[in-house]
Amino acid sequence: MARMRRLGSVAIIKKLCPSQHRAAKLVTGALSTAVGDALNVHANLLPVDLLFCKVLS
């Protein structure tokens, strides 16, 4: 049962990452070729997987 939940959260994280990347590009005004991790740092955003861990703990 726990494995099913973990796999479900991985699928959700994979779907949310592109949305977070788009939002970070809008916030920072970056080009479309910018690296997502760098945009998260500049926009002061946690990556989606770390945000899930923070919210769930």
Residue pairs with C-beta under 8 A, 6 or more apart in sequence:
9 52
13 48
13 49
13 52
16 48
17 36
17 47
17 48
20 36
20 40
20 45
20 47
20 48
21 36
21 39
23 43
23 45
24 30
24 36
24 39
24 40
24 42
24 43
24 45
25 31
25 32
25 34
25 39
27 43
28 34
28 39
28 42
28 43
30 39
30 42
37 47
39 45
40 46
40 47
46 54
